Amino acid sequence: MKKSGDYPILGMRCRFLRVFICLLFSFISTLSFSQKVDATVDRDKILIGQQIELKIIVTDIDKNKAIGISQWVNVPDSFNHIEVVHRSPIDTVSMGGVYSYTQKIILTSFDSGYWQIPALSMLLSNKERIASPTIQISVLPVDVSNLKDYHDVKPIIEVKAETDWQFIVEVVAAILLIMIVVILIVLYFKKRKKKNKSASIHFGIKEALQQIDELQKKGLIEKQEYKMFFSQLIDICRSFSDIQLQISAVHKTSDEYMLVLKGKVGNQPAQIQYFQLLRLADVVKFAKFVPSPNECEEAVNGAKIFLQTIYEYQKINECSAVG
């Protein structure tokens, strides 16, 4: 028979055996699953719009054992009322063949409440998945009651309808202003029409042909200043056609100018000859083409024929309108 004093020793041995077995299993488990992922935040309570730093840490990734990371944790841009503000690059640290990886992610939230950062799962190269624990975040509404400029919402105060004389005055003033603008526009166009009529009297066919003669007397062709000669010759023709046809071709290109003149010259050969003159003038002005003396003489004759033709055609139209 055992003595009563031997039982406490037996119980102590059993407890020691249980502790040893637990430590052994824990050590084996640590050897089998040396990789682990952890996620921490710098604070778990914020006001709306404030930011949290989420740090993802993966440790004990031993590349010497050919077990590495196959897929990093996937943190969506928006999840559970939480939004990602910034992601830092993954930082790698190696110590004795053991690799640790760290990534910092800045988060925020604009919805008050209790939200959860879910477990962050990672896939290893041996097809094993490891995950971090979930994290609870409290997002509190902004407290503005203690601000100096804070004013609480007051109930609606009924106001009696009154005549808004300022609005009426503004409307009347706007109407008068519109009327004045319309009158000024009408007077402007009337004045412009009269000016065009007076200009047609002072710049008739005689004056236009005289300007061409004066241009020839300047001797620009002899001085080989062809660009200036053709520019002034076309300006005389354009000014005359603008007055006679009551158009504005000052700022139009040669192609746009020809489209306006088409069918208004009254003589097809004269129109074609004048259009050729416009093309020649463009080549001289922009391509620095040097025309021959014969081409310069034909240009002068073509311009005079154009002026005379358009003048006679407009005169026939005026007589037809009166008849």
Backbone hydrogen bonds, N-H to C=O, Kabsch-Sander energy under -0.5 kcal/mol:
donor,donor_aa,acceptor,acceptor_aa,energy
6,D,3,K,-1.5
7,Y,4,S,-0.8
9,I,5,G,-0.5
10,L,6,D,-1.6
11,G,7,Y,-2.4
12,M,8,P,-2.0
13,R,9,I,-2.1
14,C,10,L,-2.0
15,R,11,G,-2.1
16,F,12,M,-2.2
17,L,13,R,-2.2
18,R,14,C,-2.2
19,V,15,R,-2.2
20,F,16,F,-2.1
21,I,17,L,-2.2
22,C,18,R,-2.3
23,L,19,V,-2.3
24,L,20,F,-2.2
25,F,21,I,-2.5
26,S,22,C,-2.4
27,F,23,L,-2.3
28,I,24,L,-2.4
29,S,25,F,-2.6
30,T,26,S,-2.0
31,L,27,F,-2.0
32,S,28,I,-2.1
33,F,29,S,-2.4
34,S,31,L,-0.5
36,K,59,T,-1.4
38,D,57,I,-3.0
40,T,55,K,-2.2
42,D,53,E,-1.3
46,I,138,S,-2.5
48,I,140,L,-1.6
49,G,109,S,-2.9
50,Q,47,L,-2.1
52,I,107,L,-2.8
54,L,52,I,-0.7
54,L,105,I,-3.4
55,K,40,T,-3.1
55,K,53,E,-0.5
56,I,54,L,-0.5
56,I,103,Q,-3.0
57,I,38,D,-3.1
57,I,55,K,-0.5
58,V,101,Y,-2.9
59,T,36,K,-2.1
61,I,99,Y,-2.2
62,D,60,D,-1.0
63,K,61,I,-0.9
63,K,97,G,-0.9
64,N,97,G,-0.6
65,K,62,D,-1.0
66,A,63,K,-1.5
67,I,62,D,-1.2
68,G,66,A,-0.6
70,S,68,G,-0.5
70,S,123,L,-2.4
71,Q,123,L,-2.4
75,V,73,V,-0.7
79,F,82,I,-2.8
82,I,79,F,-2.4
83,E,108,T,-3.0
84,V,77,D,-2.8
85,V,106,I,-3.2
86,H,106,I,-1.2
88,S,104,K,-2.7
91,D,102,T,-3.6
93,V,100,S,-2.8
95,M,98,V,-2.6
98,V,95,M,-1.5
99,Y,61,I,-2.3
99,Y,97,G,-0.5
100,S,93,V,-2.9
101,Y,58,V,-2.9
102,T,91,D,-2.6
103,Q,56,I,-2.1
105,I,54,L,-3.0
106,I,86,H,-2.7
107,L,52,I,-3.2
107,L,105,I,-0.5
108,T,83,E,-2.0
109,S,50,Q,-0.6
113,G,139,V,-2.4
115,W,113,G,-0.7
115,W,137,I,-2.6
117,I,135,I,-3.4
121,S,119,A,-0.7
122,M,130,I,-2.8
123,L,71,Q,-1.7
124,L,128,E,-3.0
125,S,68,G,-2.9
127,K,124,L,-1.6
130,I,122,M,-2.3
132,S,120,L,-1.5
135,I,117,I,-2.2
137,I,115,W,-3.7
138,S,44,D,-2.8
139,V,113,G,-3.2
139,V,137,I,-0.6
140,L,46,I,-3.2
140,L,138,S,-0.6
144,V,142,V,-0.8
147,L,144,V,-1.2
150,Y,147,L,-0.9
158,E,156,I,-0.5
165,W,163,T,-1.5
168,I,164,D,-1.8
169,V,165,W,-2.6
170,E,166,Q,-2.2
171,V,167,F,-2.3
172,V,168,I,-2.5
173,A,169,V,-2.6
174,A,170,E,-2.2
175,I,171,V,-2.3
176,L,172,V,-2.5
177,L,173,A,-2.4
178,I,174,A,-2.3
179,M,175,I,-2.3
180,I,176,L,-2.4
181,V,177,L,-2.3
182,V,178,I,-2.4
183,I,179,M,-2.4
184,L,180,I,-2.5
185,I,181,V,-2.2
186,V,182,V,-2.4
187,L,183,I,-2.7
188,Y,184,L,-2.2
189,F,185,I,-2.3
190,K,186,V,-2.2
191,K,187,L,-2.7
192,R,188,Y,-2.4
193,K,189,F,-2.3
194,K,190,K,-2.4
195,K,191,K,-2.3
196,N,192,R,-2.4
197,K,193,K,-2.1
198,S,194,K,-2.8
199,A,195,K,-2.6
200,S,196,N,-2.1
201,I,197,K,-1.4
202,H,198,S,-2.1
203,F,199,A,-2.2
208,A,204,G,-2.3
209,L,205,I,-2.5
210,Q,206,K,-1.9
211,Q,207,E,-2.1
212,I,208,A,-1.7
213,D,209,L,-2.0
214,E,210,Q,-2.3
215,L,211,Q,-2.0
216,Q,212,I,-2.0
217,K,213,D,-1.6
218,K,214,E,-0.7
218,K,215,L,-0.8
219,G,216,Q,-1.3
220,L,215,L,-0.6
223,K,219,G,-1.7
224,Q,221,I,-1.4
225,E,220,L,-2.9
226,Y,224,Q,-1.1
229,F,225,E,-1.9
230,F,226,Y,-2.7
231,S,227,K,-1.9
232,Q,228,M,-2.2
233,L,229,F,-2.1
234,I,230,F,-2.3
235,D,231,S,-1.9
236,I,232,Q,-1.9
237,C,233,L,-1.7
238,R,234,I,-2.8
239,S,235,D,-2.5
240,F,236,I,-2.0
241,S,237,C,-2.4
242,D,238,R,-2.5
243,I,239,S,-1.8
244,Q,240,F,-2.6
245,L,241,S,-2.5
246,Q,242,D,-0.9
247,I,242,D,-1.5
252,K,249,A,-0.7
257,Y,253,T,-2.7
258,M,254,S,-2.4
259,L,255,D,-1.8
260,V,256,E,-1.6
261,L,257,Y,-1.9
262,K,258,M,-1.6
264,K,261,L,-2.9
265,V,261,L,-0.6
271,Q,267,N,-2.5
272,I,268,Q,-2.6
273,Q,269,P,-2.4
274,Y,270,A,-2.1
275,F,271,Q,-2.4
276,Q,272,I,-2.1
277,L,273,Q,-1.6
278,L,274,Y,-2.1
279,R,275,F,-2.0
280,L,276,Q,-2.4
281,A,277,L,-2.5
282,D,278,L,-2.1
283,V,279,R,-2.1
284,V,280,L,-2.3
285,K,281,A,-2.5
286,F,282,D,-2.9
287,A,282,D,-0.6
287,A,283,V,-1.5
289,F,283,V,-1.4
296,C,292,S,-2.0
297,E,293,P,-2.1
298,E,294,N,-2.3
299,A,295,E,-1.9
300,V,296,C,-1.8
301,N,297,E,-2.2
302,G,298,E,-2.8
303,A,299,A,-2.1
304,K,300,V,-2.2
305,I,301,N,-2.4
306,F,302,G,-2.2
307,L,303,A,-2.3
308,Q,304,K,-2.4
309,T,305,I,-2.6
310,I,306,F,-2.6
311,Y,307,L,-1.8
312,E,308,Q,-2.3
313,Y,309,T,-2.4
314,Q,310,I,-2.0
315,K,311,Y,-1.9
316,I,312,E,-2.2
317,N,313,Y,-2.0
318,E,314,Q,-2.1
319,C,315,K,-2.0
320,S,316,I,-2.2
321,A,317,N,-2.2
322,V,318,E,-2.0
323,G,319,C,-2.4
